[in-house]
């Protein structure tokens, strides 16, 4: 096999292999984003079980990497949410690692990024929207409505509809930001690969790897900010 043949771009190779497709009633139905989402979950579950089975007091290998990532994220969460924010560490770290895994799968030959499909990003944004509002309701009860009424009671009739619109715009923003960036990067790689398969994609793989990591961190950061707003006292 030639060097160029071995460097088939993930999107092109996945299409050739027919991954994420099934024939129903003679028609081809695509469910690639679901397939790759479950694949990402499977990878993380297997990795977690493998690391748990080899825990050591002096970490090494995958344990060392995961402890560094999770420990760093935990410190970041606690520094922003306080000690009470530790209970959100599993959710927030899970969001970051899950999105990062799906993003990086787009750079793996034969696989695709589930986050390059708007259905995946919309589902995750909806979960974040419901979660932080439920956290706010659980903490403040009916008083959570004060978060939508502005700083002064006379401004409440004006601020209430504006705040509601603003909050409903959050999942839309989360959805389009992650989907647009990941999908755009995937398309750029395909275009560059079709022009010069060997020399055009390799130099930007590292750059896009950083960009995909950054997008996972932005989603994590915005989720943290929304949680912080729901937990804070309404002024």
GROMACS elastic network, one bead per residue, 0.5 to 0.9 nm:
[ bonds ]
;  ai    aj funct       b0    kb
    1     4     6  0.82297   500
    1     5     6  0.61207   500
    1     6     6  0.65373   500
    2     5     6  0.50471   500
    2     6     6  0.62859   500
    2     7     6  0.88078   500
    3     6     6  0.52221   500
    3     7     6  0.65064   500
    3   198     6  0.73502   500
    4     7     6  0.52232   500
    4     8     6  0.70881   500
    4   197     6  0.60803   500
    4   198     6  0.54260   500
    5     8     6  0.59236   500
    5   197     6  0.85611   500
    5   198     6  0.88891   500
    7    10     6  0.87659   500
    7   109     6  0.76126   500
    7   197     6  0.71561   500
    7   198     6  0.69036   500
    8    11     6  0.84381   500
    8    12     6  0.66718   500
    8    13     6  0.60145   500
    8   109     6  0.67362   500
    8   110     6  0.81760   500
    8   193     6  0.81706   500
    8   197     6  0.76086   500
    9    12     6  0.54063   500
    9    13     6  0.61127   500
    9    14     6  0.84930   500
    9   107     6  0.79581   500
    9   108     6  0.81950   500
    9   109     6  0.60015   500
    9   110     6  0.75705   500
    9   189     6  0.76859   500
    9   190     6  0.67454   500
    9   193     6  0.69085   500
    9   197     6  0.82085   500
    9   201     6  0.85488   500
   10    13     6  0.51813   500
   10    14     6  0.58736   500
   10    15     6  0.84550   500
   10   105     6  0.86210   500
   10   106     6  0.64407   500
   10   107     6  0.64191   500
   10   108     6  0.59260   500
   10   111     6  0.52789   500
   10   112     6  0.60634   500
   10   186     6  0.89558   500
   10   190     6  0.86564   500
   11    14     6  0.52598   500
   11    15     6  0.62495   500
   11    16     6  0.87683   500
   11   106     6  0.75938   500
   11   107     6  0.89456   500
   11   109     6  0.79211   500
   11   110     6  0.70460   500
   11   111     6  0.68438   500
   11   112     6  0.58976   500
   11   113     6  0.88843   500
   11   186     6  0.77211   500
   11   187     6  0.88642   500
   11   190     6  0.73067   500
   12    15     6  0.52134   500
   12    16     6  0.63502   500
   12    17     6  0.88182   500
   12   109     6  0.88456   500
   12   110     6  0.78248   500
   12   190     6  0.77349   500
   13    16     6  0.50186   500
   13    17     6  0.61976   500
   13    18     6  0.85434   500
   13   109     6  0.68027   500
   13   110     6  0.50042   500
   13   111     6  0.76694   500
   14    17     6  0.51680   500
   14    18     6  0.60889   500
   14    19     6  0.55821   500
   14    20     6  0.83336   500
   14   109     6  0.78311   500
   14   111     6  0.57222   500
   14   112     6  0.70104   500
   15    18     6  0.51093   500
   15    19     6  0.65955   500
   15    20     6  0.87248   500
   15    21     6  0.89874   500
   15   110     6  0.83652   500
   16    19     6  0.79889   500
   16   110     6  0.88225   500
   17   110     6  0.77120   500
   18    21     6  0.57106   500
   18    22     6  0.82530   500
   19    22     6  0.85668   500
   19    30     6  0.87403   500
   19    31     6  0.87935   500
   19    32     6  0.67410   500
   19    35     6  0.79609   500
   19    36     6  0.89691   500
   19   110     6  0.83375   500
   19   111     6  0.81132   500
   20    29     6  0.85242   500
   20    30     6  0.58471   500
   20    31     6  0.50762   500
   20    33     6  0.73715   500
   20    34     6  0.76357   500
   20    35     6  0.55087   500
   20    36     6  0.76041   500
   21    28     6  0.65124   500
   21    29     6  0.56601   500
   21    31     6  0.59252   500
   21    32     6  0.65485   500
   21    35     6  0.88584   500
   22    27     6  0.82099   500
   22    28     6  0.56502   500
   22    29     6  0.53537   500
   22    30     6  0.65394   500
   22    31     6  0.79106   500
   23    26     6  0.58192   500
   23    27     6  0.52981   500
   23    29     6  0.59725   500
   23    30     6  0.87207   500
   24    27     6  0.53044   500
   24    28     6  0.63413   500
   24    29     6  0.67872   500
   25    28     6  0.83435   500
   30    33     6  0.84711   500
   31    34     6  0.54682   500
   31    35     6  0.62871   500
   31    36     6  0.87952   500
   32    35     6  0.50394   500
   32    36     6  0.61142   500
   32    37     6  0.84186   500
   32   112     6  0.80130   500
   32   114     6  0.73935   500
   32   117     6  0.87278   500
   33    36     6  0.52399   500
   33    37     6  0.59587   500
   33    38     6  0.86104   500
   33   112     6  0.80713   500
   33   113     6  0.75075   500
   33   115     6  0.74739   500
   33   116     6  0.79160   500
   33   117     6  0.61878   500
   33   119     6  0.77975   500
   33   120     6  0.67811   500
   34    37     6  0.50328   500
   34    38     6  0.62194   500
   34    39     6  0.84473   500
   34   114     6  0.71969   500
   34   120     6  0.78033   500
   35    38     6  0.53815   500
   35    39     6  0.61109   500
   35    40     6  0.87058   500
   35   114     6  0.81134   500
   36    40     6  0.60414   500
   36    41     6  0.85438   500
   36   102     6  0.74495   500
   36   105     6  0.82865   500
   36   111     6  0.75442   500
   36   112     6  0.68690   500
   36   113     6  0.69618   500
   36   114     6  0.54596   500
   37    40     6  0.51633   500
   37    41     6  0.63644   500
   37    42     6  0.86717   500
   37   102     6  0.69074   500
   37   113     6  0.83435   500
   37   114     6  0.56530   500
   37   115     6  0.83744   500
   37   120     6  0.78932   500
   38    42     6  0.60955   500
   38    43     6  0.86021   500
   39    43     6  0.61770   500
   39    44     6  0.86831   500
   39   102     6  0.87956   500
   40    43     6  0.51004   500
   40    44     6  0.62890   500
   40    45     6  0.86199   500
   40    98     6  0.72160   500
   40    99     6  0.89415   500
   40   101     6  0.62829   500
   40   102     6  0.59581   500
   40   105     6  0.79641   500
   40   114     6  0.86167   500
   41    44     6  0.52076   500
   41    45     6  0.61040   500
   41    46     6  0.86072   500
   41    98     6  0.74005   500
   41   101     6  0.87375   500
   41   102     6  0.89242   500
   42    45     6  0.51125   500
   42    46     6  0.61184   500
   42    47     6  0.84627   500
   43    46     6  0.52957   500
   43    47     6  0.60850   500
   43    48     6  0.85571   500
   43   101     6  0.85801   500
   44    47     6  0.50058   500
   44    48     6  0.59605   500
   44    49     6  0.85294   500
   44    97     6  0.85578   500
   44    98     6  0.77566   500
   44   101     6  0.81027   500
   45    48     6  0.51085   500
   45    49     6  0.61562   500
   45    50     6  0.85061   500
   46    49     6  0.52056   500
   46    50     6  0.60555   500
   46    51     6  0.85865   500
   47    50     6  0.50777   500
   47    51     6  0.61081   500
   47    52     6  0.84769   500
   47    62     6  0.84595   500
   48    51     6  0.52113   500
   48    52     6  0.59972   500
   48    53     6  0.85475   500
   49    52     6  0.50530   500
   49    53     6  0.61190   500
   49    54     6  0.87643   500
   50    53     6  0.52678   500
   50    54     6  0.65917   500
   50    55     6  0.89780   500
   51    54     6  0.52129   500
   51    55     6  0.61752   500
   51    62     6  0.67778   500
   51    63     6  0.59128   500
   51    66     6  0.89008   500
   52    55     6  0.54181   500
   52    63     6  0.83866   500
   54    63     6  0.81669   500
   55    58     6  0.85416   500
   55    59     6  0.72000   500
   55    60     6  0.89907   500
   55    63     6  0.71134   500
   56    59     6  0.53810   500
   56    60     6  0.78053   500
   56    63     6  0.82293   500
   58    64     6  0.85335   500
   59    62     6  0.83158   500
   59    63     6  0.56222   500
   59    65     6  0.87546   500
   59    67     6  0.82179   500
   60    63     6  0.56172   500
   60    65     6  0.78315   500
   61    64     6  0.53910   500
   61    65     6  0.65688   500
   61    66     6  0.88857   500
   62    65     6  0.51196   500
   62    66     6  0.61090   500
   62    67     6  0.84603   500
   63    66     6  0.52119   500
   63    67     6  0.59530   500
   63    68     6  0.84313   500
   64    67     6  0.52369   500
   64    68     6  0.61303   500
   64    69     6  0.86934   500
   65    68     6  0.51726   500
   65    69     6  0.62514   500
   65    70     6  0.86272   500
   66    69     6  0.51120   500
   66    70     6  0.59221   500
   66    71     6  0.80410   500
   67    70     6  0.52468   500
   67    71     6  0.54832   500
   67    72     6  0.80850   500
   68    71     6  0.51779   500
   68    72     6  0.59249   500
   68    73     6  0.85145   500
   69    72     6  0.52880   500
   69    73     6  0.62292   500
   69    74     6  0.85842   500
   69    93     6  0.87731   500
   69    97     6  0.89782   500
   70    73     6  0.50843   500
   70    74     6  0.59553   500
   70    75     6  0.85864   500
   70    89     6  0.85497   500
   70    93     6  0.65569   500
   70    97     6  0.89842   500
   71    74     6  0.50408   500
   71    75     6  0.62266   500
   71    76     6  0.86003   500
   72    75     6  0.52600   500
   72    76     6  0.62689   500
   72    77     6  0.87137   500
   73    77     6  0.61226   500
   73    78     6  0.86261   500
   73    89     6  0.78711   500
   73    92     6  0.84182   500
   73    93     6  0.66988   500
   74    77     6  0.50799   500
   74    78     6  0.61356   500
   74    79     6  0.84905   500
   74    85     6  0.88957   500
   74    86     6  0.72272   500
   74    89     6  0.60027   500
   74    90     6  0.89666   500
   74    92     6  0.88784   500
   74    93     6  0.77138   500
   75    78     6  0.52067   500
   75    79     6  0.60413   500
   75    80     6  0.86908   500
   76    79     6  0.51998   500
   76    80     6  0.64611   500
   76    81     6  0.86781   500
   77    80     6  0.53026   500
   77    81     6  0.58961   500
   77    82     6  0.75645   500
   77    83     6  0.88951   500
   77    85     6  0.64488   500
   77    86     6  0.72801   500
   77    88     6  0.81366   500
   77    89     6  0.70153   500
   77    92     6  0.83670   500
   77   224     6  0.74608   500
   78    81     6  0.51267   500
   78    83     6  0.56006   500
   78    84     6  0.75943   500
   78    85     6  0.55529   500
   78    86     6  0.62167   500
   78    89     6  0.85303   500
   79    82     6  0.56699   500
   79    83     6  0.80540   500
   79    85     6  0.86871   500
   80    85     6  0.79636   500
   80   224     6  0.83597   500
   80   225     6  0.86904   500
   80   228     6  0.78642   500
   81    84     6  0.66280   500
   81    86     6  0.81042   500
   81   224     6  0.82486   500
   81   227     6  0.85790   500
   81   228     6  0.62626   500
   81   231     6  0.85962   500
   82    85     6  0.54655   500
   82    86     6  0.77348   500
   83    86     6  0.57995   500
   83    87     6  0.85604   500
   84    87     6  0.65164   500
   84    88     6  0.82902   500
   85    88     6  0.54327   500
   85    89     6  0.69756   500
   85   228     6  0.86938   500
   86    89     6  0.52203   500
   86    90     6  0.82604   500
   87    90     6  0.71110   500
   87    91     6  0.83067   500
   88    91     6  0.54089   500
   88    92     6  0.60723   500
   88    93     6  0.83424   500
   88   224     6  0.88028   500
   88   227     6  0.88978   500
   89    92     6  0.52505   500
   89    93     6  0.56883   500
   89    94     6  0.80045   500
   90    93     6  0.53638   500
   90    94     6  0.57343   500
   90    95     6  0.84598   500
   91    94     6  0.50735   500
   91    95     6  0.61626   500
   91    96     6  0.87891   500
   92    95     6  0.51092   500
   92    96     6  0.63843   500
   92    97     6  0.87517   500
   92   220     6  0.62439   500
   92   221     6  0.86758   500
   92   223     6  0.74669   500
   92   224     6  0.72009   500
   93    96     6  0.51628   500
   93    97     6  0.61221   500
   93    98     6  0.83558   500
   93   220     6  0.77477   500
   94    97     6  0.53007   500
   94    98     6  0.58222   500
   94    99     6  0.83784   500
   95    98     6  0.52629   500
   95    99     6  0.60645   500
   95   100     6  0.83843   500
   95   124     6  0.86899   500
   95   216     6  0.80579   500
   95   219     6  0.80450   500
   95   220     6  0.64105   500
   95   223     6  0.89282   500
   96    99     6  0.54003   500
   96   100     6  0.59704   500
   96   101     6  0.85420   500
   96   213     6  0.88583   500
   96   216     6  0.54847   500
   96   217     6  0.61755   500
   96   218     6  0.88505   500
   96   219     6  0.73548   500
   96   220     6  0.54816   500
   96   221     6  0.89627   500
   97   100     6  0.50477   500
   97   101     6  0.60497   500
   97   102     6  0.86598   500
   97   216     6  0.77508   500
   98   101     6  0.52184   500
   98   102     6  0.63643   500
   98   103     6  0.86362   500
   98   216     6  0.84668   500
   99   102     6  0.51471   500
   99   103     6  0.60182   500
   99   104     6  0.85734   500
   99   114     6  0.88822   500
   99   115     6  0.74386   500
   99   212     6  0.89210   500
   99   213     6  0.86128   500
   99   215     6  0.84721   500
   99   216     6  0.55028   500
   99   217     6  0.87666   500
   99   219     6  0.84155   500
   99   220     6  0.89484   500
  100   103     6  0.50516   500
  100   104     6  0.61006   500
  100   105     6  0.85310   500
  100   212     6  0.68783   500
  100   213     6  0.58283   500
  100   214     6  0.87279   500
  100   215     6  0.80473   500
  100   216     6  0.53127   500
  100   217     6  0.81643   500
  101   104     6  0.52990   500
  101   105     6  0.61734   500
  101   113     6  0.85719   500
  102   105     6  0.51854   500
  102   106     6  0.71224   500
  102   112     6  0.80789   500
  102   113     6  0.52180   500
  102   114     6  0.56951   500
  102   115     6  0.63264   500
  102   116     6  0.89603   500
  103   106     6  0.57515   500
  103   107     6  0.78307   500
  103   112     6  0.83383   500
  103   113     6  0.51541   500
  103   114     6  0.71804   500
  103   115     6  0.62920   500
  103   116     6  0.79687   500
  103   182     6  0.70872   500
  103   209     6  0.83955   500
  103   212     6  0.57129   500
  103   213     6  0.75561   500
  103   215     6  0.85335   500
  103   216     6  0.77754   500
  104   107     6  0.54307   500
  104   108     6  0.69870   500
  104   112     6  0.86204   500
  104   113     6  0.68838   500
  104   209     6  0.67129   500
  104   212     6  0.67271   500
  104   213     6  0.79013   500
  105   108     6  0.51071   500
  105   109     6  0.83238   500
  105   110     6  0.89704   500
  105   111     6  0.59025   500
  105   112     6  0.57087   500
  105   113     6  0.52295   500
  105   114     6  0.80510   500
  106   109     6  0.78488   500
  106   110     6  0.86692   500
  106   111     6  0.59355   500
  106   114     6  0.78697   500
  106   115     6  0.88597   500
  106   116     6  0.83484   500
  106   182     6  0.86118   500
  106   186     6  0.71634   500
  107   110     6  0.89065   500
  107   111     6  0.75244   500
  107   112     6  0.73783   500
  107   113     6  0.78557   500
  107   186     6  0.84215   500
  107   205     6  0.72810   500
  107   208     6  0.84774   500
  107   209     6  0.76752   500
  108   111     6  0.55730   500
  108   112     6  0.73552   500
  108   113     6  0.89533   500
  109   112     6  0.81990   500
  112   115     6  0.87579   500
  112   116     6  0.79081   500
  112   186     6  0.86641   500
  113   116     6  0.54205   500
  113   117     6  0.78441   500
  113   182     6  0.77168   500
  113   183     6  0.83665   500
  113   186     6  0.83044   500
  114   117     6  0.58059   500
  114   118     6  0.87213   500
  114   119     6  0.88583   500
  114   120     6  0.64137   500
  114   121     6  0.84030   500
  115   118     6  0.69065   500
  115   119     6  0.81991   500
  115   120     6  0.56784   500
  115   121     6  0.57879   500
  115   178     6  0.70390   500
  115   179     6  0.58781   500
  115   182     6  0.65888   500
  115   183     6  0.76392   500
  116   119     6  0.88704   500
  116   120     6  0.78795   500
  116   121     6  0.80496   500
  116   178     6  0.79799   500
  116   179     6  0.52998   500
  116   180     6  0.75244   500
  116   181     6  0.81673   500
  116   182     6  0.52603   500
  116   184     6  0.82019   500
  116   185     6  0.89506   500
  116   186     6  0.76035   500
  117   120     6  0.57380   500
  117   121     6  0.69238   500
  117   122     6  0.88805   500
  117   179     6  0.63505   500
  117   182     6  0.87375   500
  117   183     6  0.73038   500
  118   121     6  0.52080   500
  118   122     6  0.58835   500
  118   123     6  0.84666   500
  118   175     6  0.68305   500
  118   176     6  0.74055   500
  118   178     6  0.85817   500
  118   179     6  0.55910   500
  118   180     6  0.83715   500
  118   183     6  0.89386   500
  119   122     6  0.51542   500
  119   123     6  0.61449   500
  119   124     6  0.87336   500
  119   175     6  0.85980   500
  119   179     6  0.89406   500
  120   123     6  0.52761   500
  120   124     6  0.64020   500
  120   125     6  0.86965   500
  120   175     6  0.84224   500
  120   179     6  0.83903   500
  121   124     6  0.51685   500
  121   125     6  0.60679   500
  121   126     6  0.85387   500
  121   174     6  0.74431   500
  121   176     6  0.76402   500
  121   177     6  0.89300   500
  121   178     6  0.66636   500
  121   179     6  0.61662   500
  122   125     6  0.50761   500
  122   126     6  0.60673   500
  122   127     6  0.86122   500
  122   171     6  0.72565   500
  122   172     6  0.75100   500
  122   174     6  0.77379   500
  122   176     6  0.80375   500
  122   179     6  0.86198   500
  123   126     6  0.51656   500
  123   127     6  0.62938   500
  123   128     6  0.87824   500
  123   175     6  0.82155   500
  124   127     6  0.50940   500
  124   128     6  0.63029   500
  124   129     6  0.86732   500
  124   171     6  0.85889   500
  124   174     6  0.85217   500
  124   175     6  0.77857   500
  125   128     6  0.51076   500
  125   129     6  0.61576   500
  125   130     6  0.86858   500
  125   170     6  0.80719   500
  125   172     6  0.74524   500
  125   173     6  0.84941   500
  125   174     6  0.57276   500
  125   175     6  0.58089   500
  125   219     6  0.89272   500
  126   129     6  0.50344   500
  126   130     6  0.61986   500
  126   131     6  0.84597   500
  126   171     6  0.59398   500
  126   172     6  0.87133   500
  126   175     6  0.86059   500
  127   130     6  0.52642   500
  127   131     6  0.59592   500
  127   132     6  0.86989   500
  127   171     6  0.88353   500
  128   131     6  0.50381   500
  128   132     6  0.61868   500
  128   133     6  0.85040   500
  128   171     6  0.76399   500
  128   223     6  0.66268   500
  128   226     6  0.87092   500
  129   132     6  0.57653   500
  129   133     6  0.63474   500
  129   134     6  0.86341   500
  129   167     6  0.82861   500
  129   168     6  0.81826   500
  129   170     6  0.75077   500
  129   171     6  0.61877   500
  129   223     6  0.85280   500
  129   226     6  0.84463   500
  130   133     6  0.53726   500
  130   134     6  0.60505   500
  130   135     6  0.86127   500
  131   134     6  0.51705   500
  131   135     6  0.61876   500
  131   136     6  0.86913   500
  131   227     6  0.84673   500
  132   136     6  0.62280   500
  132   137     6  0.86585   500
  132   223     6  0.79419   500
  132   226     6  0.64873   500
  132   227     6  0.52107   500
  132   228     6  0.87067   500
  132   229     6  0.87922   500
  132   230     6  0.64426   500
  132   231     6  0.86646   500
  133   137     6  0.61467   500
  133   138     6  0.85119   500
  133   144     6  0.88336   500
  133   226     6  0.86930   500
  133   227     6  0.80985   500
  133   230     6  0.67373   500
  134   137     6  0.50108   500
  134   138     6  0.59955   500
  134   139     6  0.85125   500
  134   230     6  0.88892   500
  135   138     6  0.51325   500
  135   139     6  0.61860   500
  135   140     6  0.86292   500
  135   227     6  0.75493   500
  135   230     6  0.68770   500
  135   231     6  0.73623   500
  136   139     6  0.51844   500
  136   140     6  0.59881   500
  136   141     6  0.74967   500
  136   144     6  0.62185   500
  136   227     6  0.78799   500
  136   229     6  0.84448   500
  136   231     6  0.58548   500
  136   232     6  0.86825   500
  137   140     6  0.53385   500
  137   142     6  0.68645   500
  137   143     6  0.79360   500
  137   144     6  0.57098   500
  137   145     6  0.86184   500
  137   230     6  0.82520   500
  138   141     6  0.55642   500
  138   144     6  0.87244   500
  139   144     6  0.79823   500
  139   230     6  0.84109   500
  139   231     6  0.69898   500
  140   143     6  0.52478   500
  140   144     6  0.50935   500
  140   145     6  0.87060   500
  140   230     6  0.88533   500
  140   231     6  0.82610   500
  140   233     6  0.85048   500
  141   144     6  0.58014   500
  141   145     6  0.85250   500
  142   145     6  0.62400   500
  142   146     6  0.85249   500
  143   146     6  0.57086   500
  143   147     6  0.81020   500
  143   234     6  0.86408   500
  144   147     6  0.57537   500
  144   148     6  0.78921   500
  144   230     6  0.80017   500
  144   233     6  0.89406   500
  144   234     6  0.77835   500
  145   148     6  0.55592   500
  145   149     6  0.68921   500
  145   160     6  0.88125   500
  145   234     6  0.88736   500
  146   149     6  0.50984   500
  146   150     6  0.72994   500
  146   151     6  0.88035   500
  146   156     6  0.88598   500
  146   233     6  0.89798   500
  146   234     6  0.58958   500
  146   235     6  0.79613   500
  147   150     6  0.68329   500
  147   151     6  0.88052   500
  147   160     6  0.88801   500
  147   163     6  0.82886   500
  147   229     6  0.84285   500
  147   230     6  0.77614   500
  147   233     6  0.80813   500
  147   234     6  0.51449   500
  147   235     6  0.77356   500
  148   156     6  0.78581   500
  148   159     6  0.67125   500
  148   160     6  0.51824   500
  148   161     6  0.81005   500
  148   162     6  0.82084   500
  148   163     6  0.52425   500
  148   164     6  0.67612   500
  148   234     6  0.85966   500
  149   152     6  0.75294   500
  149   153     6  0.70494   500
  149   155     6  0.71425   500
  149   157     6  0.74939   500
  149   158     6  0.81097   500
  149   159     6  0.53831   500
  149   161     6  0.87032   500
  149   163     6  0.74687   500
  149   234     6  0.88915   500
  150   153     6  0.71995   500
  150   154     6  0.89580   500
  150   155     6  0.63788   500
  150   156     6  0.58741   500
  150   158     6  0.85246   500
  150   159     6  0.55250   500
  150   160     6  0.72879   500
  150   163     6  0.81622   500
  150   234     6  0.84544   500
  150   235     6  0.76814   500
  151   155     6  0.75144   500
  151   156     6  0.81983   500
  151   159     6  0.89610   500
  151   234     6  0.80467   500
  151   235     6  0.56160   500
  152   155     6  0.54689   500
  152   156     6  0.67971   500
  152   235     6  0.83699   500
  153   156     6  0.51731   500
  153   157     6  0.83339   500
  154   157     6  0.72188   500
  154   158     6  0.84842   500
  155   158     6  0.54616   500
  155   159     6  0.59352   500
  155   160     6  0.83535   500
  156   160     6  0.55663   500
  156   161     6  0.87533   500
  157   160     6  0.57100   500
  157   161     6  0.73825   500
  158   161     6  0.64444   500
  158   162     6  0.68343   500
  158   163     6  0.89869   500
  159   162     6  0.50885   500
  159   163     6  0.58479   500
  159   164     6  0.84391   500
  160   163     6  0.52500   500
  160   164     6  0.61712   500
  160   165     6  0.86534   500
  161   164     6  0.50943   500
  161   165     6  0.61512   500
  161   166     6  0.84934   500
  162   165     6  0.51962   500
  162   166     6  0.60791   500
  162   167     6  0.86680   500
  163   167     6  0.60886   500
  163   168     6  0.85702   500
  164   167     6  0.51819   500
  164   168     6  0.62418   500
  164   169     6  0.85723   500
  165   168     6  0.51860   500
  165   169     6  0.61352   500
  165   170     6  0.89021   500
  166   169     6  0.50834   500
  166   170     6  0.66727   500
  167   170     6  0.53145   500
  167   171     6  0.78423   500
  168   171     6  0.63113   500
  168   172     6  0.72390   500
  169   172     6  0.51361   500
  169   173     6  0.61058   500
  169   174     6  0.86831   500
  170   173     6  0.50586   500
  170   174     6  0.61737   500
  170   175     6  0.85293   500
  170   226     6  0.89892   500
  171   175     6  0.59638   500
  171   176     6  0.85785   500
  172   175     6  0.51094   500
  172   176     6  0.61645   500
  172   177     6  0.84064   500
  173   176     6  0.54112   500
  173   177     6  0.58670   500
  173   178     6  0.84923   500
  174   177     6  0.54293   500
  174   178     6  0.62807   500
  174   179     6  0.84257   500
  174   219     6  0.68476   500
  174   222     6  0.81852   500
  175   178     6  0.57827   500
  175   179     6  0.60673   500
  175   180     6  0.82946   500
  176   179     6  0.51196   500
  176   180     6  0.55074   500
  176   181     6  0.82027   500
  177   180     6  0.53648   500
  177   181     6  0.61783   500
  177   182     6  0.85883   500
  177   215     6  0.83301   500
  177   219     6  0.87610   500
  178   181     6  0.54834   500
  178   182     6  0.61558   500
  178   183     6  0.83338   500
  178   215     6  0.63986   500
  178   216     6  0.79806   500
  178   218     6  0.87216   500
  178   219     6  0.75107   500
  179   182     6  0.54197   500
  179   183     6  0.57597   500
  179   184     6  0.81325   500
  180   183     6  0.53095   500
  180   184     6  0.57825   500
  180   185     6  0.84676   500
  181   184     6  0.51532   500
  181   185     6  0.61821   500
  181   186     6  0.86857   500
  181   211     6  0.85592   500
  181   212     6  0.82200   500
  181   215     6  0.76802   500
  182   185     6  0.51900   500
  182   186     6  0.62550   500
  182   187     6  0.87281   500
  182   211     6  0.86503   500
  182   212     6  0.69200   500
  182   215     6  0.81131   500
  183   186     6  0.51071   500
  183   187     6  0.62482   500
  183   188     6  0.86325   500
  184   187     6  0.51965   500
  184   188     6  0.61673   500
  184   189     6  0.86739   500
  185   188     6  0.50812   500
  185   189     6  0.62286   500
  185   190     6  0.87069   500
  185   208     6  0.70178   500
  185   211     6  0.87688   500
  185   212     6  0.87069   500
  186   189     6  0.52128   500
  186   190     6  0.63561   500
  186   191     6  0.87745   500
  187   190     6  0.50751   500
  187   191     6  0.61971   500
  187   192     6  0.86143   500
  188   191     6  0.51207   500
  188   192     6  0.61267   500
  188   193     6  0.84309   500
  189   192     6  0.51547   500
  189   193     6  0.59206   500
  189   194     6  0.85340   500
  189   200     6  0.84087   500
  189   201     6  0.62513   500
  189   204     6  0.82890   500
  189   205     6  0.84303   500
  190   193     6  0.50307   500
  190   194     6  0.61285   500
  190   195     6  0.87074   500
  190   201     6  0.85131   500
  191   194     6  0.52392   500
  191   195     6  0.64743   500
  191   196     6  0.88978   500
  192   195     6  0.51981   500
  192   196     6  0.62249   500
  192   197     6  0.70833   500
  192   200     6  0.56719   500
  192   201     6  0.62235   500
  193   196     6  0.52927   500
  193   198     6  0.73615   500
  193   199     6  0.83400   500
  193   200     6  0.62211   500
  193   201     6  0.58714   500
  194   197     6  0.59538   500
  195   200     6  0.76430   500
  196   199     6  0.59181   500
  196   200     6  0.53960   500
  196   201     6  0.78205   500
  197   200     6  0.60842   500
  197   201     6  0.65996   500
  197   202     6  0.86876   500
  198   201     6  0.66626   500
  198   202     6  0.69929   500
  199   202     6  0.61345   500
  199   203     6  0.72916   500
  200   203     6  0.65487   500
  200   204     6  0.74173   500
  201   204     6  0.55356   500
  201   205     6  0.61342   500
  202   205     6  0.52633   500
  202   206     6  0.76515   500
  203   206     6  0.66413   500
  203   207     6  0.76120   500
  204   208     6  0.60336   500
  204   209     6  0.83442   500
  205   208     6  0.51960   500
  205   209     6  0.59898   500
  205   210     6  0.87043   500
  206   210     6  0.64241   500
  206   211     6  0.87280   500
  207   210     6  0.52662   500
  207   211     6  0.63371   500
  207   212     6  0.87612   500
  208   212     6  0.59953   500
  208   213     6  0.84463   500
  209   212     6  0.51971   500
  209   213     6  0.62618   500
  209   214     6  0.86205   500
  210   213     6  0.50782   500
  210   214     6  0.61264   500
  210   215     6  0.86991   500
  211   215     6  0.62371   500
  211   216     6  0.87572   500
  212   215     6  0.51278   500
  212   216     6  0.64314   500
  212   217     6  0.87537   500
  213   216     6  0.52198   500
  213   217     6  0.63435   500
  213   218     6  0.87560   500
  214   217     6  0.50114   500
  214   218     6  0.61323   500
  214   219     6  0.87032   500
  215   218     6  0.50316   500
  215   219     6  0.63164   500
  215   220     6  0.85855   500
  216   219     6  0.52918   500
  216   220     6  0.62549   500
  216   221     6  0.86269   500
  217   221     6  0.59321   500
  217   222     6  0.85665   500
  218   222     6  0.60967   500
  218   223     6  0.84850   500
  219   222     6  0.53083   500
  219   223     6  0.62129   500
  219   224     6  0.86546   500
  220   223     6  0.52236   500
  220   224     6  0.62727   500
  220   225     6  0.87844   500
  221   224     6  0.50513   500
  221   225     6  0.62480   500
  221   226     6  0.87275   500
  222   226     6  0.61855   500
  222   227     6  0.85588   500
  223   226     6  0.51764   500
  223   227     6  0.62129   500
  223   228     6  0.85865   500
  224   227     6  0.50933   500
  224   228     6  0.60902   500
  224   229     6  0.86568   500
  225   228     6  0.50136   500
  225   229     6  0.62279   500
  225   230     6  0.86792   500
  226   229     6  0.51424   500
  226   230     6  0.62879   500
  226   231     6  0.86930   500
  227   230     6  0.50771   500
  227   231     6  0.61470   500
  227   232     6  0.86476   500
  228   231     6  0.51062   500
  228   232     6  0.61197   500
  229   232     6  0.53356   500
  229   233     6  0.82348   500
  229   234     6  0.86491   500
  230   233     6  0.80537   500
  230   234     6  0.86625   500
  231   234     6  0.89255   500
  232   235     6  0.88766   500
